[in-house]
């Protein structure tokens, strides 16, 4: 008998989708304004948000 691992497709919840689209919008606005951020600045910002959410 052959056993297989079933993979479950995980759908992001509405909060995660909203956060994702908000970040995309923020990036788009920054590009239009000519603002730039370093990779480390973006990482710090994301880590702060993750810590705030718990």
Protein Blocks (a to p, Z undefined) as FASTA:
>chain_A
ZZddddddddddfklmmmmmmmmmmmmmmmmnopacdfklmmmmmmmmmmmnZZ
